[in-house]
């Protein structure tokens, strides 16, 4: 095998890998965007109908679909321009190296403990709340338009931010890492037609942010005190405190756990005692 053949084989493999990576990256970023998923389904449906019309020799249907295929892409760009823009912005905001800060086990445990104390208090007193936890995709656009705080997470602070008649109680709180970055954030609400009309603005805003980003949105209903989590484009409504805690723990787990010996002598000592 010559060097030219090896190089040619390498470039072909690289070409295929890049194409598959692009497909994977695009599908990964649109799968949680309800409107973009509907667009993809519509395009696939048109393609299927066109194939069937050619097989069955349906002249009129085929003729109409030719116009749809010819002018469809332009119509999609014009009609769904906001959704396409949001998807491209979302791709651009994705942090390829992961979230801005990976919490240690102790930091993550303390964070969950403080959030759960606040959630229990808000639920018990029927105080409405929306807490959004950033993961890999930055929420900087919303942070820029909100009131900056950048404080350590504490149940008291979270509860006070949502206390009725306080200046920031109507908006959402955004958490980055182990810090409360801002409060009073206003999110786009979900336009998903399958969402129950009984759900209020907070739940729709939580679902909207979960459809557009990979964030975790925690909601407490002001009317009923019911607690919910929106994640990956789905709203888990009216959860128990235990289920809520377990789901939060599971969603906040790092993608890869790093195991290391912080103190080899300590590890050896533990092994001896065992």
Secondary structure, 3 states (H helix, E strand, C coil): CCHHHHHHHHHHHHHHHHHHHHHHHHHHHHCCCHHHHHHHHHHHHHHHHHHHHHHCCCHHHHHHHHHHHHHHHHHHHHHCHHHHHHHHHHHHHECCCCCCCCCCHHHHHHHHHHHHHHHHHHHHCCCCEEEEECCCECCHHHHHCCEEEEEECCHHHHHHHCCCCCCCCCCEEEEECCEEEEEEECCCCCCCCCCCCCCCHHHHHHHHHHHHCCCEEEEECCCCCCEEEEECCEEEEEECHHHHHHHHHHHCCCCCCCCCCCCHHHHHHHHHHC
